[in-house]
Amino acid sequence: MGGHHAEPATLLGLFIGYACVLAAIRPLAEIPQHLLVTHWLSAPTLAITAIRYGVSLIDVLIIGLVINVLAPIYKGRRNLTQAMKPSVYSHTPGWVVGVLYVMPIPDFLAMIAGAPLNAAASAAFAR
């Protein structure tokens, strides 16, 4: 049988190949939404979108660093790559649901739509 062998996750792979790509979904979806509503795109709008994207990635890094620092308290070893996995993967539902921002919808509707994805991600981590 020609099974698929998963490559071990690397810190750069998790961050650049996964987090940076998925975190871009909402900012990229907000651009057409803004054009649909206002019919033009301003520099401040683009700046806010870029800042929101950057803050999302900084959030992932900070949470990963905190997990790494706290690992010994929970009888784990410090390993930044392993610590980044729950940080990166737990953000996935929020990033994926960001595609809904292509339409002008209230934030609470996007949160409701992301709830099942978040529950599935939590169940996967519980195993």
N, CA, C and O atoms as a Tinker XYZ file with bonds, in Angstrom:
   508  protein
     1  N      0.838000   -1.185000    0.000000    73     2
     2  CA     0.000000    0.000000    0.000000    64     1     3
     3  C      0.876000    1.238000    0.000000    63     2     4     5
     4  O      1.849000    1.319000    0.750000    81     3
     5  N      0.549000    2.157000   -0.800000    73     3     6
     6  CA     1.314000    3.400000   -0.891000    64     5     7
     7  C      0.729000    4.452000    0.019000    63     6     8     9
     8  O      0.115000    5.409000   -0.452000    81     7
     9  N      0.910000    4.288000    1.326000    73     7    10
    10  CA     0.349000    5.230000    2.291000    64     9    11
    11  C      1.053000    6.567000    2.240000    63    10    12    13
    12  O      2.194000    6.679000    1.793000    81    11
    13  N      0.361000    7.556000    2.700000    73    11    14
    14  CA     0.923000    8.902000    2.753000    64    13    15
    15  C      1.705000    9.050000    4.048000    63    14    16    17
    16  O      1.187000    8.786000    5.133000    81    15
    17  N      2.936000    9.469000    3.925000    73    15    18
    18  CA     3.764000    9.691000    5.105000    64    17    19
    19  C      3.840000   11.184000    5.366000    63    18    20    21
    20  O      4.403000   11.940000    4.574000    81    19
    21  N      3.275000   11.593000    6.469000    73    19    22
    22  CA     3.279000   13.015000    6.807000    64    21    23
    23  C      4.675000   13.429000    7.246000    63    22    24    25
    24  O      5.343000   12.733000    8.011000    81    23
    25  N      5.089000   14.567000    6.747000    73    23    26
    26  CA     6.378000   15.101000    7.171000    64    25    27
    27  C      6.189000   15.756000    8.530000    63    26    28    29
    28  O      5.130000   16.319000    8.808000    81    27
    29  N      7.209000   15.685000    9.379000    73    27    30
    30  CA     7.079000   16.347000   10.678000    64    29    31
    31  C      6.961000   17.866000   10.496000    63    30    32    33
    32  O      7.598000   18.459000    9.625000    81    31
    33  N      6.146000   18.457000   11.324000    73    31    34
    34  CA     5.934000   19.898000   11.252000    64    33    35
    35  C      7.200000   20.633000   11.675000    63    34    36    37
    36  O      7.885000   20.233000   12.616000    81    35
    37  N      7.489000   21.699000   10.970000    73    35    38
    38  CA     8.590000   22.571000   11.358000    64    37    39
    39  C      8.007000   23.910000   11.775000    63    38    40    41
    40  O      6.876000   24.245000   11.425000    81    39
    41  N      8.778000   24.658000   12.513000    73    39    42
    42  CA     8.313000   25.961000   12.975000    64    41    43
    43  C      7.997000   26.872000   11.794000    63    42    44    45
    44  O      6.951000   27.520000   11.777000    81    43
    45  N      8.884000   26.928000   10.813000    73    43    46
    46  CA     8.634000   27.758000    9.633000    64    45    47
    47  C      7.458000   27.236000    8.820000    63    46    48    49
    48  O      6.662000   28.020000    8.303000    81    47
    49  N      7.346000   25.926000    8.707000    73    47    50
    50  CA     6.230000   25.344000    7.968000    64    49    51
    51  C      4.898000   25.674000    8.608000    63    50    52    53
    52  O      3.936000   26.013000    7.918000    81    51
    53  N      4.841000   25.574000    9.937000    73    51    54
    54  CA     3.601000   25.909000   10.650000    64    53    55
    55  C      3.246000   27.375000   10.474000    63    54    56    57
    56  O      2.092000   27.724000   10.222000    81    55
    57  N      4.250000   28.223000   10.608000    73    55    58
    58  CA     3.964000   29.653000   10.600000    64    57    59
    59  C      3.776000   30.187000    9.186000    63    58    60    61
    60  O      2.760000   30.816000    8.891000    81    59
    61  N      4.741000   29.943000    8.313000    73    59    62
    62  CA     4.667000   30.517000    6.971000    64    61    63
    63  C      3.748000   29.711000    6.064000    63    62    64    65
    64  O      2.945000   30.285000    5.328000    81    63
    65  N      3.858000   28.399000    6.110000    73    63    66
    66  CA     3.075000   27.565000    5.207000    64    65    67
    67  C      1.640000   27.362000    5.635000    63    66    68    69
    68  O      0.817000   26.939000    4.823000    81    67
    69  N      1.314000   27.647000    6.880000    73    67    70
    70  CA    -0.041000   27.400000    7.370000    64    69    71
    71  C     -0.666000   28.688000    7.910000    63    70    72    73
    72  O     -1.663000   29.171000    7.372000    81    71
    73  N     -0.080000   29.240000    8.971000    73    71    74
    74  CA    -0.683000   30.402000    9.635000    64    73    75
    75  C     -0.753000   31.620000    8.710000    63    74    76    77
    76  O     -1.797000   32.266000    8.617000    81    75
    77  N      0.338000   31.932000    8.036000    73    75    78
    78  CA     0.336000   33.123000    7.172000    64    77    79
    79  C     -0.681000   32.994000    6.043000    63    78    80    81
    80  O     -1.305000   33.981000    5.654000    81    79
    81  N     -0.847000   31.804000    5.526000    73    79    82
    82  CA    -1.804000   31.587000    4.429000    64    81    83
    83  C     -3.235000   31.708000    4.936000    63    82    84    85
    84  O     -4.031000   32.457000    4.370000    81    83
    85  N     -3.569000   30.972000    6.003000    73    83    86
    86  CA    -4.954000   30.990000    6.489000    64    85    87
    87  C     -5.340000   32.325000    7.119000    63    86    88    89
    88  O     -6.492000   32.748000    7.019000    81    87
    89  N     -4.388000   32.989000    7.766000    73    87    90
    90  CA    -4.693000   34.291000    8.370000    64    89    91
    91  C     -5.015000   35.335000    7.309000    63    90    92    93
    92  O     -5.624000   36.360000    7.616000    81    91
    93  N     -4.617000   35.090000    6.078000    73    91    94
    94  CA    -4.884000   36.049000    4.994000    64    93    95
    95  C     -6.309000   35.936000    4.457000    63    94    96    97
    96  O     -6.746000   36.803000    3.700000    81    95
    97  N     -7.037000   34.894000    4.828000    73    95    98
    98  CA    -8.390000   34.708000    4.273000    64    97    99
    99  C     -9.292000   35.890000    4.599000    63    98   100   101
   100  O     -9.905000   36.463000    3.698000    81    99
   101  N     -9.382000   36.262000    5.865000    73    99   102
   102  CA   -10.299000   37.353000    6.226000    64   101   103
   103  C     -9.875000   38.682000    5.612000    63   102   104   105
   104  O    -10.714000   39.365000    5.024000    81   103
   105  N     -8.597000   39.081000    5.723000    73   103   106
   106  CA    -8.236000   40.357000    5.095000    64   105   107
   107  C     -8.508000   40.381000    3.590000    63   106   108   109
   108  O     -8.955000   41.395000    3.054000    81   107
   109  N     -8.241000   39.273000    2.916000    73   107   110
   110  CA    -8.509000   39.235000    1.475000    64   109   111
   111  C    -10.007000   39.252000    1.177000    63   110   112   113
   112  O    -10.430000   39.784000    0.151000    81   111
   113  N    -10.806000   38.671000    2.068000    73   111   114
   114  CA   -12.261000   38.690000    1.882000    64   113   115
   115  C    -12.852000   40.063000    2.182000    63   114   116   117
   116  O    -13.874000   40.438000    1.608000    81   115
   117  N    -12.214000   40.813000    3.076000    73   115   118
   118  CA   -12.747000   42.125000    3.440000    64   117   119
   119  C    -12.571000   43.158000    2.335000    63   118   120   121
   120  O    -13.329000   44.126000    2.271000    81   119
   121  N    -11.594000   42.970000    1.475000    73   119   122
   122  CA   -11.368000   43.946000    0.398000    64   121   123
   123  C    -12.558000   43.985000   -0.562000    63   122   124   125
   124  O    -13.091000   45.066000   -0.809000    81   123
   125  N    -12.997000   42.841000   -1.118000    73   123   126
   126  CA   -14.184000   42.932000   -1.982000    64   125   127
   127  C    -15.439000   43.371000   -1.225000    63   126   128   129
   128  O    -16.310000   44.030000   -1.792000    81   127
   129  N    -15.529000   43.002000    0.058000    73   127   130
   130  CA   -16.679000   43.447000    0.849000    64   129   131
   131  C    -16.696000   44.975000    0.914000    63   130   132   133
   132  O    -17.735000   45.606000    0.720000    81   131
   133  N    -15.543000   45.547000    1.187000    73   131   134
   134  CA   -15.460000   47.008000    1.281000    64   133   135
   135  C    -15.790000   47.652000   -0.066000    63   134   136   137
   136  O    -16.491000   48.662000   -0.124000    81   135
   137  N    -15.284000   47.068000   -1.134000    73   135   138
   138  CA   -15.596000   47.596000   -2.469000    64   137   139
   139  C    -17.082000   47.489000   -2.780000    63   138   140   141
   140  O    -17.649000   48.373000   -3.422000    81   139
   141  N    -17.710000   46.416000   -2.332000    73   139   142
   142  CA   -19.136000   46.222000   -2.558000    64   141   143
   143  C    -19.967000   47.286000   -1.835000    63   142   144   145
   144  O    -20.964000   47.775000   -2.368000    81   143
   145  N    -19.548000   47.636000   -0.627000    73   143   146
   146  CA   -20.309000   48.578000    0.187000    64   145   147
   147  C    -20.005000   50.026000   -0.190000    63   146   148   149
   148  O    -20.923000   50.830000   -0.349000    81   147
   149  N    -18.714000   50.366000   -0.336000    73   147   150
   150  CA   -18.345000   51.769000   -0.540000    64   149   151
   151  C    -17.984000   52.104000   -1.987000    63   150   152   153
   152  O    -17.956000   53.276000   -2.363000    81   151
   153  N    -17.709000   51.085000   -2.796000    73   151   154
   154  CA   -17.335000   51.257000   -4.204000    64   153   155
   155  C    -15.950000   51.883000   -4.396000    63   154   156   157
   156  O    -15.605000   52.277000   -5.510000    81   155
   157  N    -15.174000   51.976000   -3.355000    73   155   158
   158  CA   -13.801000   52.445000   -3.477000    64   157   159
   159  C    -12.989000   51.918000   -2.302000    63   158   160   161
   160  O    -13.549000   51.499000   -1.289000    81   159
   161  N    -11.683000   51.940000   -2.439000    73   159   162
   162  CA   -10.781000   51.403000   -1.423000    64   161   163
   163  C     -9.783000   52.491000   -1.044000    63   162   164   165
   164  O     -9.094000   53.036000   -1.906000    81   163
   165  N     -9.710000   52.800000    0.229000    73   163   166
   166  CA    -8.824000   53.872000    0.678000    64   165   167
   167  C     -7.563000   53.298000    1.311000    63   166   168   169
   168  O     -7.516000   52.131000    1.698000    81   167
   169  N     -6.554000   54.139000    1.405000    73   167   170
   170  CA    -5.290000   53.741000    2.044000    64   169   171
   171  C     -5.509000   53.366000    3.514000    63   170   172   173
   172  O     -4.943000   52.373000    3.971000    81   171
   173  N     -6.314000   54.129000    4.272000    73   171   174
   174  CA    -6.556000   53.721000    5.658000    64   173   175
   175  C     -7.216000   52.346000    5.777000    63   174   176   177
   176  O     -6.907000   51.581000    6.690000    81   175
   177  N     -8.120000   52.041000    4.857000    73   175   178
   178  CA    -8.763000   50.730000    4.875000    64   177   179
   179  C     -7.734000   49.629000    4.646000    63   178   180   181
   180  O     -7.740000   48.613000    5.341000    81   179
   181  N     -6.868000   49.826000    3.689000    73   179   182
   182  CA    -5.812000   48.842000    3.432000    64   181   183
   183  C     -4.860000   48.728000    4.611000    63   182   184   185
   184  O     -4.411000   47.632000    4.945000    81   183
   185  N     -4.548000   49.860000    5.246000    73   183   186
   186  CA    -3.655000   49.844000    6.409000    64   185   187
   187  C     -4.288000   49.071000    7.563000    63   186   188   189
   188  O     -3.618000   48.270000    8.214000    81   187
   189  N     -5.569000   49.304000    7.819000    73   187   190
   190  CA    -6.260000   48.591000    8.895000    64   189   191
   191  C     -6.298000   47.099000    8.603000    63   190   192   193
   192  O     -6.122000   46.280000    9.505000    81   191
   193  N     -6.527000   46.749000    7.351000    73   191   194
   194  CA    -6.550000   45.342000    6.951000    64   193   195
   195  C     -5.187000   44.697000    7.176000    63   194   196   197
   196  O     -5.103000   43.579000    7.685000    81   195
   197  N     -4.124000   45.395000    6.798000    73   195   198
   198  CA    -2.762000   44.870000    6.987000    64   197   199
   199  C     -2.427000   44.742000    8.472000    63   198   200   201
   200  O     -1.808000   43.765000    8.892000    81   199
   201  N     -2.836000   45.724000    9.257000    73   199   202
   202  CA    -2.583000   45.673000   10.705000    64   201   203
   203  C     -3.339000   44.510000   11.337000    63   202   204   205
   204  O     -2.791000   43.799000   12.179000    81   203
   205  N     -4.584000   44.312000   10.939000    73   203   206
   206  CA    -5.379000   43.201000   11.470000    64   205   207
   207  C     -4.709000   41.859000   11.148000    63   206   208   209
   208  O     -4.676000   40.961000   11.989000    81   207
   209  N     -4.184000   41.730000    9.944000    73   207   210
   210  CA    -3.471000   40.518000    9.530000    64   209   211
   211  C     -2.229000   40.314000   10.395000    63   210   212   213
   212  O     -1.989000   39.213000   10.890000    81   211
   213  N     -1.447000   41.365000   10.577000    73   211   214
   214  CA    -0.234000   41.276000   11.390000    64   213   215
   215  C     -0.521000   40.935000   12.844000    63   214   216   217
   216  O      0.180000   40.123000   13.448000    81   215
   217  N     -1.548000   41.554000   13.401000    73   215   218
   218  CA    -1.917000   41.281000   14.796000    64   217   219
   219  C     -2.360000   39.825000   14.959000    63   218   220   221
   220  O     -2.059000   39.193000   15.972000    81   219
   221  N     -3.064000   39.301000   13.977000    73   219   222
   222  CA    -3.488000   37.902000   14.023000    64   221   223
   223  C     -2.278000   36.972000   14.107000    63   222   224   225
   224  O     -2.285000   35.998000   14.861000    81   223
   225  N     -1.245000   37.278000   13.331000    73   223   226
   226  CA    -0.039000   36.444000   13.349000    64   225   227
   227  C      0.758000   36.629000   14.636000    63   226   228   229
   228  O      1.315000   35.668000   15.167000    81   227
   229  N      0.813000   37.851000   15.135000    73   227   230
   230  CA     1.502000   38.103000   16.402000    64   229   231
   231  C      0.790000   37.367000   17.532000    63   230   232   233
   232  O      1.438000   36.829000   18.430000    81   231
   233  N     -0.529000   37.342000   17.490000    73   231   234
   234  CA    -1.328000   36.604000   18.475000    64   233   235
   235  C     -0.919000   35.132000   18.509000    63   234   236   237
   236  O     -0.729000   34.559000   19.581000    81   235
   237  N     -0.788000   34.531000   17.339000    73   235   238
   238  CA    -0.387000   33.124000   17.246000    64   237   239
   239  C      0.990000   32.924000   17.876000    63   238   240   241
   240  O      1.199000   31.974000   18.630000    81   239
   241  N      1.924000   33.820000   17.565000    73   239   242
   242  CA     3.278000   33.705000   18.112000    64   241   243
   243  C      3.293000   33.840000   19.631000    63   242   244   245
   244  O      3.953000   33.062000   20.321000    81   243
   245  N      2.571000   34.818000   20.147000    73   243   246
   246  CA     2.549000   35.037000   21.600000    64   245   247
   247  C      1.957000   33.825000   22.326000    63   246   248   249
   248  O      2.507000   33.371000   23.330000    81   247
   249  N      0.850000   33.308000   21.823000    73   247   250
   250  CA     0.236000   32.144000   22.459000    64   249   251
   251  C      1.177000   30.944000   22.399000    63   250   252   253
   252  O      1.299000   30.206000   23.377000    81   251
   253  N      1.839000   30.741000   21.269000    73   251   254
   254  CA     2.810000   29.652000   21.157000    64   253   255
   255  C      3.957000   29.800000   22.142000    63   254   256   257
   256  O      4.393000   28.819000   22.744000    81   255
   257  N      4.444000   31.012000   22.307000    73   255   258
   258  CA     5.532000   31.258000   23.270000    64   257   259
   259  C      5.071000   30.997000   24.703000    63   258   260   261
   260  O      5.812000   30.423000   25.501000    81   259
   261  N      3.852000   31.416000   25.026000    73   259   262
   262  CA     3.308000   31.171000   26.369000    64   261   263
   263  C      3.167000   29.670000   26.615000    63   262   264   265
   264  O      3.525000   29.183000   27.688000    81   263
   265  N      2.654000   28.939000   25.637000    73   263   266
   266  CA     2.526000   27.483000   25.775000    64   265   267
   267  C      3.896000   26.862000   26.006000    63   266   268   269
   268  O      4.046000   25.970000   26.841000    81   267
   269  N      4.886000   27.330000   25.275000    73   267   270
   270  CA     6.245000   26.802000   25.421000    64   269   271
   271  C      6.805000   27.069000   26.819000    63   270   272   273
   272  O      7.420000   26.190000   27.422000    81   271
   273  N      6.594000   28.267000   27.325000    73   271   274
   274  CA     7.102000   28.630000   28.650000    64   273   275
   275  C      6.388000   27.825000   29.748000    63   274   276   277
   276  O      7.009000   27.439000   30.739000    81   275
   277  N      5.091000   27.576000   29.569000    73   275   278
   278  CA     4.312000   26.875000   30.595000    64   277   279
   279  C      4.439000   25.352000   30.524000    63   278   280   281
   280  O      4.001000   24.664000   31.446000    81   279
   281  N      5.015000   24.816000   29.474000    73   279   282
   282  CA     5.097000   23.361000   29.298000    64   281   283
   283  C      5.694000   22.638000   30.504000    63   282   284   285
   284  O      5.133000   21.622000   30.916000    81   283
   285  N      6.800000   23.102000   31.094000    73   283   286
   286  CA     7.363000   22.376000   32.246000    64   285   287
   287  C      6.426000   22.315000   33.457000    63   286   288   289
   288  O      6.492000   21.369000   34.241000    81   287
   289  N      5.575000   23.294000   33.610000    73   287   290
   290  CA     4.624000   23.291000   34.735000    64   289   291
   291  C      3.685000   22.097000   34.619000    63   290   292   293
   292  O      3.248000   21.540000   35.626000    81   291
   293  N      3.378000   21.709000   33.379000    73   291   294
   294  CA     2.469000   20.591000   33.130000    64   293   295
   295  C      3.220000   19.322000   32.750000    63   294   296   297
   296  O      2.716000   18.473000   32.015000    81   295
   297  N      4.452000   19.217000   33.277000    73   295   298
   298  CA     5.305000   18.043000   33.080000    64   297   299
   299  C      5.626000   17.770000   31.608000    63   298   300   301
   300  O      5.784000   16.622000   31.193000    81   299
   301  N      5.714000   18.827000   30.846000    73   299   302
   302  CA     6.102000   18.717000   29.444000    64   301   303
   303  C      7.494000   19.293000   29.258000    63   302   304   305
   304  O      8.074000   19.880000   30.171000    81   303
   305  N      8.011000   19.112000   28.057000    73   303   306
   306  CA     9.312000   19.694000   27.724000    64   305   307
   307  C      9.097000   20.913000   26.859000    63   306   308   309
   308  O      8.133000   20.992000   26.097000    81   307
   309  N      9.998000   21.856000   26.984000    73   307   310
   310  CA     9.929000   23.024000   26.118000    64   309   311
   311  C     10.353000   22.626000   24.712000    63   310   312   313
   312  O     11.437000   22.086000   24.491000    81   311
   313  N      9.476000   22.906000   23.787000    73   311   314
   314  CA     9.734000   22.623000   22.378000    64   313   315
   315  C      8.852000   23.597000   21.610000    63   314   316   317
   316  O      7.635000   23.422000   21.543000    81   315
   317  N      9.464000   24.617000   21.035000    73   315   318
   318  CA     8.691000   25.683000   20.410000    64   317   319
   319  C      7.840000   25.181000   19.245000    63   318   320   321
   320  O      6.719000   25.652000   19.050000    81   319
   321  N      8.356000   24.243000   18.481000    73   319   322
   322  CA     7.554000   23.711000   17.367000    64   321   323
   323  C      6.304000   23.023000   17.890000    63   322   324   325
   324  O      5.210000   23.238000   17.369000    81   323
   325  N      6.460000   22.201000   18.915000    73   323   326
   326  CA     5.296000   21.511000   19.497000    64   325   327
   327  C      4.349000   22.513000   20.160000    63   326   328   329
   328  O      3.133000   22.325000   20.129000    81   327
   329  N      4.885000   23.554000   20.748000    73   327   330
   330  CA     4.051000   24.565000   21.406000    64   329   331
   331  C      3.262000   25.389000   20.388000    63   330   332   333
   332  O      2.157000   25.850000   20.676000    81   331
   333  N      3.832000   25.569000   19.201000    73   331   334
   334  CA     3.142000   26.352000   18.181000    64   333   335
   335  C      1.971000   25.602000   17.566000    63   334   336   337
   336  O      1.034000   26.223000   17.064000    81   335
   337  N      2.013000   24.269000   17.598000    73   335   338
   338  CA     0.934000   23.493000   16.975000    64   337   339
   339  C     -0.442000   23.839000   17.538000    63   338   340   341
   340  O     -1.327000   24.192000   16.759000    81   339
   341  N     -0.671000   23.756000   18.857000    73   339   342
   342  CA    -2.013000   24.107000   19.348000    64   341   343
   343  C     -2.361000   25.571000   19.107000    63   342   344   345
   344  O     -3.523000   25.908000   18.879000    81   343
   345  N     -1.362000   26.435000   19.156000    73   343   346
   346  CA    -1.629000   27.850000   18.905000    64   345   347
   347  C     -2.084000   28.066000   17.464000    63   346   348   349
   348  O     -3.092000   28.729000   17.218000    81   347
   349  N     -1.347000   27.512000   16.529000    73   347   350
   350  CA    -1.678000   27.681000   15.114000    64   349   351
   351  C     -2.984000   26.976000   14.768000    63   350   352   353
   352  O     -3.870000   27.566000   14.151000    81   351
   353  N     -3.099000   25.719000   15.166000    73   351   354
   354  CA    -4.274000   24.938000   14.765000    64   353   355
   355  C     -5.559000   25.423000   15.432000    63   354   356   357
   356  O     -6.637000   25.293000   14.851000    81   355
   357  N     -5.465000   25.978000   16.636000    73   355   358
   358  CA    -6.683000   26.460000   17.294000    64   357   359
   359  C     -7.209000   27.743000   16.652000    63   358   360   361
   360  O     -8.372000   28.096000   16.847000    81   359
   361  N     -6.381000   28.435000   15.900000    73   359   362
   362  CA    -6.842000   29.625000   15.186000    64   361   363
   363  C     -7.528000   29.283000   13.857000    63   362   364   365
   364  O     -8.185000   30.136000   13.259000    81   363
   365  N     -7.377000   28.051000   13.403000    73   363   366
   366  CA    -7.900000   27.654000   12.095000    64   365   367
   367  C     -9.384000   27.964000   11.906000    63   366   368   369
   368  O     -9.737000   28.534000   10.874000    81   367
   369  N    -10.282000   27.618000   12.850000    73   367   370
   370  CA   -11.709000   27.910000   12.614000    64   369   371
   371  C    -11.986000   29.393000   12.367000    63   370   372   373
   372  O    -12.762000   29.743000   11.477000    81   371
   373  N    -11.365000   30.242000   13.138000    73   371   374
   374  CA   -11.565000   31.678000   12.951000    64   373   375
   375  C    -11.055000   32.167000   11.614000    63   374   376   377
   376  O    -11.671000   33.026000   10.982000    81   375
   377  N     -9.936000   31.626000   11.184000    73   375   378
   378  CA    -9.381000   32.021000    9.892000    64   377   379
   379  C    -10.264000   31.536000    8.743000    63   378   380   381
   380  O    -10.539000   32.282000    7.803000    81   379
   381  N    -10.699000   30.294000    8.825000    73   379   382
   382  CA   -11.497000   29.716000    7.737000    64   381   383
   383  C    -12.834000   30.440000    7.607000    63   382   384   385
   384  O    -13.290000   30.714000    6.497000    81   383
   385  N    -13.454000   30.745000    8.730000    73   383   386
   386  CA   -14.748000   31.423000    8.689000    64   385   387
   387  C    -14.584000   32.861000    8.178000    63   386   388   389
   388  O    -15.571000   33.518000    7.845000    81   387
   389  N    -13.359000   33.341000    8.119000    73   387   390
   390  CA   -13.094000   34.671000    7.588000    64   389   391
   391  C    -13.541000   34.842000    6.155000    63   390   392   393
   392  O    -13.721000   35.968000    5.691000    81   391
   393  N    -13.724000   33.742000    5.447000    73   391   394
   394  CA   -14.205000   33.826000    4.067000    64   393   395
   395  C    -15.610000   34.434000    4.014000    63   394   396   397
   396  O    -16.002000   34.981000    2.983000    81   395
   397  N    -16.362000   34.348000    5.095000    73   395   398
   398  CA   -17.696000   34.936000    5.137000    64   397   399
   399  C    -17.661000   36.461000    5.047000    63   398   400   401
   400  O    -18.662000   37.092000    4.708000    81   399
   401  N    -16.506000   37.043000    5.351000    73   399   402
   402  CA   -16.410000   38.500000    5.325000    64   401   403
   403  C    -16.392000   39.068000    3.917000    63   402   404   405
   404  O    -16.291000   40.281000    3.738000    81   403
   405  N    -16.489000   38.203000    2.917000    73   403   406
   406  CA   -16.617000   38.693000    1.549000    64   405   407
   407  C    -17.977000   39.364000    1.378000    63   406   408   409
   408  O    -18.164000   40.188000    0.483000    81   407
   409  N    -18.931000   39.002000    2.250000    73   407   410
   410  CA   -20.256000   39.622000    2.255000    64   409   411
   411  C    -20.352000   40.541000    3.472000    63   410   412   413
   412  O    -19.723000   40.271000    4.495000    81   411
   413  N    -21.114000   41.602000    3.379000    73   411   414
   414  CA   -21.272000   42.462000    4.552000    64   413   415
   415  C    -22.187000   41.805000    5.591000    63   414   416   417
   416  O    -23.408000   41.949000    5.530000    81   415
   417  N    -21.594000   41.094000    6.529000    73   415   418
   418  CA   -22.361000   40.439000    7.589000    64   417   419
   419  C    -21.861000   40.917000    8.944000    63   418   420   421
   420  O    -20.696000   41.291000    9.074000    81   419
   421  N    -22.716000   40.911000    9.943000    73   419   422
   422  CA   -22.278000   41.276000   11.290000    64   421   423
   423  C    -21.298000   40.235000   11.850000    63   422   424   425
   424  O    -21.378000   39.050000   11.524000    81   423
   425  N    -20.386000   40.694000   12.688000    73   423   426
   426  CA   -19.383000   39.805000   13.288000    64   425   427
   427  C    -20.010000   38.643000   14.044000    63   426   428   429
   428  O    -19.493000   37.527000   13.992000    81   427
   429  N    -21.108000   38.880000   14.742000    73   427   430
   430  CA   -21.690000   37.802000   15.550000    64   429   431
   431  C    -22.173000   36.645000   14.676000    63   430   432   433
   432  O    -22.168000   35.498000   15.125000    81   431
   433  N    -22.591000   36.920000   13.437000    73   431   434
   434  CA   -23.004000   35.831000   12.543000    64   433   435
   435  C    -21.802000   34.977000   12.131000    63   434   436   437
   436  O    -21.912000   33.757000   12.012000    81   435
   437  N    -20.678000   35.615000   11.919000    73   435   438
   438  CA   -19.464000   34.862000   11.596000    64   437   439
   439  C    -19.033000   34.012000   12.789000    63   438   440   441
   440  O    -18.555000   32.891000   12.613000    81   439
   441  N    -19.201000   34.540000   13.995000    73   439   442
   442  CA   -18.851000   33.762000   15.190000    64   441   443
   443  C    -19.751000   32.539000   15.318000    63   442   444   445
   444  O    -19.283000   31.454000   15.664000    81   443
   445  N    -21.043000   32.712000   15.038000    73   443   446
   446  CA   -21.975000   31.585000   15.107000    64   445   447
   447  C    -21.615000   30.542000   14.054000    63   446   448   449
   448  O    -21.659000   29.342000   14.325000    81   447
   449  N    -21.261000   30.993000   12.863000    73   447   450
   450  CA   -20.895000   30.069000   11.793000    64   449   451
   451  C    -19.611000   29.317000   12.136000    63   450   452   453
   452  O    -19.443000   28.170000   11.720000    81   451
   453  N    -18.710000   29.936000   12.882000    73   451   454
   454  CA   -17.449000   29.299000   13.241000    64   453   455
   455  C    -17.548000   28.369000   14.431000    63   454   456   457
   456  O    -16.616000   27.604000   14.681000    81   455
   457  N    -18.638000   28.406000   15.170000    73   455   458
   458  CA   -18.776000   27.578000   16.374000    64   457   459
   459  C    -18.626000   26.085000   16.097000    63   458   460   461
   460  O    -17.904000   25.415000   16.835000    81   459
   461  N    -19.275000   25.530000   15.068000    73   459   462
   462  CA   -19.088000   24.092000   14.810000    64   461   463
   463  C    -17.643000   23.734000   14.462000    63   462   464   465
   464  O    -17.149000   22.679000   14.859000    81   463
   465  N    -16.967000   24.618000   13.717000    73   463   466
   466  CA   -15.555000   24.365000   13.397000    64   465   467
   467  C    -14.704000   24.388000   14.657000    63   466   468   469
   468  O    -13.794000   23.575000   14.817000    81   467
   469  N    -15.004000   25.323000   15.547000    73   467   470
   470  CA   -14.250000   25.427000   16.791000    64   469   471
   471  C    -14.483000   24.198000   17.662000    63   470   472   473
   472  O    -13.548000   23.697000   18.287000    81   471
   473  N    -15.714000   23.710000   17.710000    73   471   474
   474  CA   -16.017000   22.507000   18.490000    64   473   475
   475  C    -15.275000   21.297000   17.928000    63   474   476   477
   476  O    -14.760000   20.473000   18.684000    81   475
   477  N    -15.220000   21.193000   16.605000    73   475   478
   478  CA   -14.510000   20.069000   15.975000    64   477   479
   479  C    -13.009000   20.154000   16.272000    63   478   480   481
   480  O    -12.370000   19.135000   16.534000    81   479
   481  N    -12.454000   21.350000   16.232000    73   479   482
   482  CA   -11.031000   21.513000   16.534000    64   481   483
   483  C    -10.745000   21.155000   17.996000    63   482   484   485
   484  O     -9.740000   20.510000   18.296000    81   483
   485  N    -11.630000   21.575000   18.899000    73   483   486
   486  CA   -11.450000   21.253000   20.319000    64   485   487
   487  C    -11.517000   19.750000   20.552000    63   486   488   489
   488  O    -10.745000   19.206000   21.341000    81   487
   489  N    -12.440000   19.076000   19.865000    73   487   490
   490  CA   -12.559000   17.629000   20.013000    64   489   491
   491  C    -11.313000   16.924000   19.492000    63   490   492   493
   492  O    -10.895000   15.911000   20.054000    81   491
   493  N    -10.723000   17.443000   18.437000    73   491   494
   494  CA    -9.510000   16.835000   17.879000    64   493   495
   495  C     -8.348000   16.977000   18.854000    63   494   496   497
   496  O     -7.534000   16.060000   18.973000    81   495
   497  N     -8.251000   18.114000   19.557000    73   495   498
   498  CA    -7.171000   18.313000   20.521000    64   497   499
   499  C     -7.370000   17.480000   21.780000    63   498   500   501
   500  O     -6.397000   17.146000   22.457000    81   499
   501  N     -8.604000   17.143000   22.103000    73   499   502
   502  CA    -8.884000   16.379000   23.319000    64   501   503
   503  C     -8.409000   14.945000   23.211000    63   502   504   505
   504  O     -8.250000   14.266000   24.225000    81   503
   505  N     -8.183000   14.479000   22.006000    73   503   506
   506  CA    -7.752000   13.074000   21.819000    64   505   507
   507  C     -6.328000   12.873000   22.190000    63   506   508
   508  O     -5.816000   11.758000   22.092000    81   507
